[in-house]
Amino acid sequence: MAASVPPSASRWFDFSRLRGLEERLHEPERIRRVRAAAREAFEALPLEPNPLYRGYSNFAGADLREIDFGAEGPAVPLPARAAATLRIVHDAVGTRTEVPAELSAAGVTVRTLPELWNDGGGAAEELLAPILAEDKLTALARATVNRAVEVVVPDRCPLPVRVEDLTVLSSPHQGLSVRREIRAGVGSRLLYAEELYATRESEADGPRLYGSTVRISVAEEAQVHYLSVHAPDPRAVSLYQRRGSVGRSARLAWMWAGFGGFRTRLRNLSELVGTGSALEDLQAFYGRGEQAYDSSVQISHIGTDTHGQSVTRGVFKDTSQGVSRGLVRIEKEARKTVSFLSEHAMLLSRGARSDTIPVLEILCRDVKATHSSSVAPVDPEKVFYLASRGFREGDAVRMIGEGFLAHVLERAPIVGLRDHLYPILAARWDGHPVVWTGDASGPSLPPLEVRAADAAEDWRFDSKLR
């Protein structure tokens, strides 16, 4: 891939634009000092700290000098809120929340950036603290936080909680960096859908920047399903970083569907701390034109009898590029671990490229860990078979590519996720923009439902090993 650090990397962003943001948010001096430290980290750190991977990541052409994190504009239109759904909207106005009365009565709480800023207990400093080992771009996302939400689901919450978190880019050169702090209490159930879109007006007015920082704490016996739908305009630059900690007999599922943008960077770290904890990390990418995806997944098995699986698939055409890095680390005391890492990519054009890099770091002998990886063009025999059944070659390639991605979407623990996302994938495949309209004709997801969990004995250590 292209070199990842252009000579002007230290000038990608004009930090003087943050002065108006700090005044608008009425930030205390202690917060400005934290921002200043993050800015220093941005200036000092490399784009990719690990020298082994510096030749893979592609961030060329991402000029962020005109990005404005203090830009204001009208509120985006919204469709009617689904019943019993907690809705959060981030746009040019700020952050808006709609909490159903039944969830509020059950003890679910939501706080936004101004409330967190005014918290004297250190919530503001914690909000801007690093959640991963930092590089230039994670430091940039931390220094420019201008939206935030904290969602807390109490212990033994009697109701399942469904959250619709929408971010809409609607202004020229707009920058939104959103921090999400999520705590799921003991025995709670949470389905969180993070969706990113853009309006038609924003497409031709230069690049925009989206930063998404998510930290999730999953208490014992809780279940959290976190879905990200990434469908901004073709010039958007996006920085995703997320960290999850999973307690005893708890479950966390990350799902990421990438269908848009120009340069997209995703960093996931999941820690299986409690005995019997489980994790799924599922990612699907579709790239066309000059798009580039850079994904890194790390699963750390710390507790005993834990299960983790990461499945990543990408389809790339034209000159689009992708890199998928996966690391499974099994600590010394993490006995009876079962872990699986899968990274596969399909190339539909000569100019497309993808690199898959799976790594297992095993410090305990009493485990089972496997991985698989491949990068290949579409199978000509499959194309020939479909052509012999009357399909045109282009339609045959499309069917194969869509089925390749559907393998990931069908594994997701959400009912009908493949069907929900297909209109977005079809629009991108046909070269049409995905435009936020704010009505029923727009791309927002319908109410989602979690599938029943698989039986534990299907994946426990003893049944898998013998």
C-alpha positions in Angstrom: 0.0 0.0 0.0 0.9 3.6 -0.2 3.2 5.1 2.4 1.2 5.9 5.5 2.8 9.2 6.7 3.0 12.0 4.2 5.6 14.8 4.9 2.8 17.2 5.9 1.3 14.9 8.5 1.9 17.3 11.4 -0.2 19.9 9.5 -3.3 17.9 8.8 -5.3 19.7 11.3 -5.5 23.4 12.3 -5.8 23.4 16.1 -6.6 27.1 16.2 -10.1 26.1 15.1 -10.6 24.6 18.6 -10.5 27.9 20.4 -14.0 28.8 19.4 -15.2 25.3 20.3 -13.7 25.6 23.8 -15.5 28.9 24.4 -18.8 27.5 23.0 -18.7 24.5 25.3 -17.8 26.7 28.3 -15.0 24.3 29.1 -13.2 24.7 32.5 -9.5 25.3 32.5 -8.7 21.7 33.5 -10.4 20.4 30.4 -8.4 22.8 28.2 -5.2 21.4 29.7 -6.3 17.9 28.8 -7.0 19.0 25.3 -3.6 20.6 25.1 -1.9 17.4 26.2 -3.8 15.4 23.5 -2.6 18.0 21.0 1.0 17.5 22.1 0.5 13.8 21.7 -0.9 14.3 18.2 2.2 16.3 17.2 4.7 13.8 18.7 3.2 10.4 17.9 3.5 8.6 14.6 0.6 7.6 12.5 1.3 3.9 13.1 3.4 3.1 16.2 4.2 -0.4 15.2 7.0 -0.3 12.5 5.9 -3.8 11.3 2.6 -2.3 10.0 3.7 1.1 8.6 3.8 -0.1 5.1 0.2 -1.4 5.1 -2.0 1.4 6.4 -3.1 3.9 3.7 -4.1 7.4 4.9 -2.8 9.3 1.9 -5.0 12.2 0.6 -6.6 12.9 4.0 -6.3 16.7 4.2 -8.1 17.8 7.4 -6.8 21.4 7.6 -10.3 22.8 6.8 -12.2 20.7 9.3 -14.2 22.8 11.8 -15.3 21.1 15.0 -17.1 24.3 16.1 -19.3 24.6 13.0 -23.0 25.2 13.7 -26.1 24.6 11.6 -29.7 23.6 11.6 -30.9 20.4 13.2 -31.3 17.5 10.8 -34.8 16.1 10.2 -35.7 12.9 12.0 -38.2 10.1 11.4 -40.6 9.1 14.1 -38.9 7.4 17.0 -39.6 3.7 17.4 -41.5 2.8 20.5 -39.5 1.9 23.6 -36.3 3.0 21.9 -33.8 5.5 23.5 -32.7 7.8 20.7 -29.5 9.9 20.7 -28.8 12.3 17.8 -25.5 14.1 17.1 -25.6 16.8 14.4 -24.6 20.4 13.8 -26.9 21.6 16.7 -25.3 19.3 19.3 -26.5 16.1 21.0 -30.2 15.5 21.6 -31.7 12.6 23.6 -35.1 11.1 23.8 -35.6 8.7 26.7 -38.8 6.7 26.9 -40.6 7.1 30.2 -40.5 3.3 30.9 -36.7 3.2 30.5 -36.3 6.2 32.7 -38.5 4.6 35.4 -36.4 1.5 35.2 -33.3 3.5 36.1 -31.6 4.0 32.7 -29.7 7.3 32.7 -28.3 9.4 29.9 -25.9 12.3 30.2 -24.5 14.5 27.4 -21.4 16.6 27.1 -22.5 19.7 29.1 -23.6 17.6 32.0 -20.4 15.6 32.0 -18.4 18.8 31.9 -20.2 20.1 35.0 -19.6 16.9 36.9 -17.2 17.6 39.7 -16.3 14.0 40.3 -13.8 13.7 37.5 -16.2 12.5 34.7 -14.9 15.1 32.4 -11.2 14.2 32.7 -12.1 10.5 32.4 -14.1 11.3 29.2 -10.9 12.6 27.5 -8.6 10.0 28.8 -7.0 7.6 26.3 -8.8 4.2 26.0 -6.1 2.6 23.8 -2.4 2.8 23.2 -2.3 6.1 21.4 -1.1 7.0 17.9 -1.5 10.3 16.0 -5.1 9.7 14.9 -6.4 8.5 18.3 -4.8 11.5 19.9 -6.6 13.7 17.3 -10.0 12.2 18.1 -9.4 12.7 21.8 -8.2 16.3 21.4 -11.3 17.3 19.3 -14.2 15.7 21.3 -17.2 17.9 20.8 -20.0 15.5 21.4 -20.4 12.9 24.2 -23.0 10.7 25.8 -22.9 8.4 28.9 -25.5 5.6 29.0 -25.9 3.6 32.2 -28.1 0.6 32.5 -28.6 -0.3 36.2 -28.1 -3.8 37.7 -31.0 -6.2 37.1 -32.8 -3.7 34.8 -36.2 -5.3 34.2 -36.4 -4.2 30.6 -34.2 -4.8 27.6 -32.7 -1.5 26.5 -32.6 -0.6 22.8 -30.6 2.5 21.8 -30.6 4.3 18.4 -27.5 6.5 18.2 -27.5 8.6 15.0 -24.8 10.9 13.7 -25.5 12.9 10.6 -22.9 15.0 8.8 -24.7 17.9 7.2 -22.3 20.9 7.0 -19.3 21.6 4.8 -16.0 20.7 6.4 -17.9 19.5 9.5 -16.0 17.7 12.3 -17.8 15.6 14.9 -15.8 13.6 17.5 -18.2 11.7 19.7 -17.2 10.0 22.9 -19.5 7.2 24.2 -19.3 5.8 27.7 -21.6 2.8 28.2 -22.0 0.8 31.4 -24.3 -2.3 31.4 -25.2 -3.4 35.0 -25.4 -6.9 36.3 -27.8 -9.1 34.3 -28.9 -6.3 32.0 -29.6 -6.5 28.3 -28.5 -3.7 25.9 -28.7 -3.4 22.1 -26.9 -0.3 20.9 -27.0 0.8 17.2 -24.5 3.5 16.1 -25.3 4.8 12.7 -23.3 7.4 10.6 -24.8 9.1 7.5 -24.5 12.3 5.6 -27.0 14.6 3.8 -26.8 15.2 0.1 -25.6 18.8 0.5 -22.5 17.7 2.3 -21.1 15.5 -0.5 -19.5 18.1 -2.7 -18.2 20.5 -0.1 -14.9 18.9 0.9 -13.9 16.3 3.4 -15.6 15.9 6.8 -14.2 14.1 9.9 -16.0 11.7 12.2 -14.4 10.4 15.4 -16.1 7.7 17.4 -14.6 6.6 20.7 -16.5 4.0 22.6 -15.8 2.4 26.0 -18.1 -0.4 27.2 -18.2 -2.1 30.6 -20.2 -5.3 30.7 -21.0 -6.5 34.2 -21.5 -10.1 35.1 -24.3 -12.0 33.4 -25.1 -8.9 31.2 -25.5 -9.0 27.4 -24.4 -6.1 25.2 -24.8 -6.0 21.4 -23.1 -3.0 19.7 -23.8 -2.5 16.0 -22.0 0.2 13.9 -23.4 1.1 10.5 -20.8 3.2 8.6 -22.4 4.9 5.5 -21.2 8.5 5.2 -20.4 10.3 1.9 -17.4 9.2 -0.2 -15.2 12.0 1.1 -15.6 11.5 4.8 -12.6 10.5 7.0 -13.5 8.4 10.0 -11.6 7.3 13.1 -13.2 4.5 15.2 -11.7 3.3 18.5 -13.4 1.2 21.0 -12.7 -0.8 24.1 -14.8 -3.4 25.9 -14.4 -5.2 29.2 -16.5 -8.3 29.8 -17.4 -9.7 33.2 -18.3 -13.2 34.5 -20.7 -15.1 32.3 -21.3 -11.9 30.3 -21.4 -11.5 26.6 -20.3 -8.6 24.2 -20.9 -8.6 20.5 -19.3 -5.9 18.3 -20.7 -5.7 14.8 -19.3 -3.3 12.2 -20.7 -2.8 8.7 -18.6 -0.4 6.5 -20.1 0.8 3.2 -18.9 4.4 2.8 -16.3 7.0 3.4 -12.9 7.9 2.0 -10.4 6.8 4.7 -11.7 4.7 7.6 -9.6 3.5 10.5 -11.0 1.1 13.1 -9.3 0.0 16.4 -11.0 -2.6 18.6 -9.7 -3.9 22.0 -11.8 -6.4 23.9 -10.8 -7.9 27.3 -12.5 -11.1 28.5 -11.9 -10.6 32.2 -14.6 -12.7 33.9 -14.9 -16.5 34.0 -17.1 -17.8 31.3 -17.2 -14.5 29.4 -17.8 -14.4 25.6 -17.1 -12.1 22.8 -18.0 -11.8 19.1 -16.3 -9.3 16.8 -17.8 -9.3 13.4 -16.8 -6.9 10.6 -17.9 -6.5 7.0 -16.4 -4.0 4.5 -17.4 -3.0 1.0 -14.9 -0.8 -0.8 -15.1 0.9 -4.2 -13.4 3.9 -5.9 -10.5 5.1 -3.8 -11.8 4.0 -0.4 -9.4 2.5 2.1 -10.3 0.6 5.3 -7.7 -0.1 8.0 -9.0 -2.4 10.8 -7.2 -3.8 13.9 -8.9 -6.2 16.3 -7.3 -7.4 19.6 -9.0 -9.9 21.8 -7.3 -10.4 25.2 -8.3 -13.5 27.2 -7.7 -12.9 30.8 -10.3 -15.0 32.7 -10.7 -18.8 32.6 -13.2 -20.6 30.3 -13.7 -17.7 27.9 -14.7 -17.7 24.3 -13.8 -15.2 21.6 -14.3 -15.1 17.9 -13.4 -12.5 15.3 -14.7 -12.8 11.8 -13.8 -10.1 9.2 -14.6 -10.1 5.5 -14.1 -7.4 2.9 -14.9 -7.0 -0.8 -12.9 -4.5 -2.8 -13.2 -3.2 -6.3 -11.7 -0.4 -8.5 -8.6 0.9 -6.6 -10.0 0.5 -3.1 -7.8 -1.0 -0.4 -8.1 -2.8 2.9 -6.0 -4.1 5.7 -7.2 -6.3 8.5 -5.0 -7.0 11.5 -6.1 -9.4 14.2 -4.4 -10.3 17.4 -5.6 -12.9 20.0 -3.7 -12.8 23.2 -4.2 -15.5 25.8 -2.8 -14.7 29.2 -1.0 -17.2 31.4 -4.0 -17.9 33.7 -6.6 -18.0 30.9 -7.2 -21.7 31.0 -9.8 -23.4 28.9 -9.9 -20.6 26.4 -11.5 -21.1 23.0 -10.6 -18.4 20.4 -11.0 -18.1 16.7 -9.7 -15.5 14.3 -10.8 -15.3 10.7 -9.8 -12.6 8.1 -10.8 -13.0 4.4 -10.9 -10.6 1.5 -12.2 -10.8 -2.1 -10.8 -8.6 -4.9 -13.0 -7.8 -7.8 -10.6 -5.5 -9.8 -6.9 -5.6 -10.7 -6.3 -2.3 -8.9 -7.9 -3.4 -5.6 -5.8 -4.7 -2.8 -6.2 -6.1 0.7 -3.8 -7.4 3.4 -4.9 -9.8 6.2 -2.6 -10.3 9.1 -3.7 -12.7 11.9 -1.6 -13.2 15.0 -1.9 -15.6 17.9 0.0 -14.8 21.2 -0.6 -17.8 23.5 0.9 -17.8 27.0 -1.2 -20.6 28.4 -1.1 -24.3 27.3 -4.6 -25.3 28.3 -6.4 -23.6 25.4 -7.6 -24.0 21.8 -6.9 -21.1 19.4 -7.1 -21.2 15.6 -7.0 -18.7 12.8 -7.7 -18.5 9.0 -6.8 -15.9 6.4 -7.0 -15.4 2.7 -7.0 -12.7 -0.1 -8.1 -13.8 -3.5 -10.0 -12.7 -6.6 -13.5 -14.0 -7.3 -13.6 -17.7 -8.1 -13.9 -18.0 -11.9 -15.6 -21.4 -11.6 -18.4 -19.9 -9.5 -18.8 -17.1 -12.1 -18.9 -19.8 -14.9 -21.5 -21.8 -13.0 -23.8 -18.9 -12.5 -23.3 -17.8 -16.1 -24.3 -21.3 -17.3 -27.5 -20.8 -15.4 -28.3 -17.6 -17.3 -26.8 -14.9 -15.2 -24.8 -12.1 -16.8 -21.1 -12.0 -15.6 -21.5 -8.8 -13.7 -24.6 -10.1 -11.9 -22.8 -13.3 -11.1 -19.8 -11.5 -9.6 -22.2 -9.3 -7.6 -24.1 -12.3 -6.2 -20.9 -13.9 -5.1 -19.6 -10.8 -3.5 -22.8 -10.1 -1.6 -22.9 -13.7 -0.4 -19.3 -13.4 0.7 -20.2 -10.4 3.0 -23.5 -12.1 4.0 -21.5 -14.8 5.8 -20.6 -12.2 8.4 -24.0 -10.4 8.6 -25.8 -13.7 9.0 -23.6 -14.6 12.0 -24.5 -11.4 13.8 -26.8 -12.0 16.8 -29.5 -9.6 15.4 -32.6 -10.9 13.6 -32.5 -10.1 9.9 -29.5 -7.9 9.9 -28.5 -8.8 6.4 -31.9 -7.8 5.1 -31.8 -4.5 7.1 -28.4 -3.5 5.6 -28.9 -4.8 2.1 -30.5 -1.5 0.7 -27.3 0.4 1.8 -25.0 -2.2 0.3 -27.0 -2.3 -2.9 -26.9 1.5 -3.3 -23.1 1.5 -2.8 -22.7 -1.4 -5.2 -24.6 0.5 -7.9 -22.6 3.7 -7.3 -25.5 5.6 -5.8 -25.1 7.9 -2.7 -26.6 6.9 0.6 -28.4 10.2 1.6 -29.9 11.0 5.0 -33.5 12.3 4.4 -35.0 12.2 7.8 -38.1 10.3 6.8 -39.2 6.7 6.1 -37.4 6.7 2.8 -34.0 7.3 4.4 -31.3 4.7 5.3 -32.0 4.5 9.1 -32.5 1.0 10.5 -35.9 -0.3 11.7 -36.3 -1.5 15.3 -33.8 -4.3 15.9 -34.2 -7.6 17.8 -31.5 -9.8 19.3 -31.5 -13.4 18.4 -31.4 -16.1 21.1 -27.9 -16.8 22.3 -26.3 -20.1 21.2 -26.1 -22.8 23.8 -23.0 -22.5 25.9 -21.9 -26.2 25.4 -21.6 -25.5 21.7 -18.4 -23.6 22.3 -17.1 -24.5 25.7 -13.5 -25.8 26.0 -14.3 -29.4 26.6 -16.7 -29.9 23.8 -14.5 -28.1 21.3 -11.3 -29.9 22.2 -12.6 -33.4 22.3 
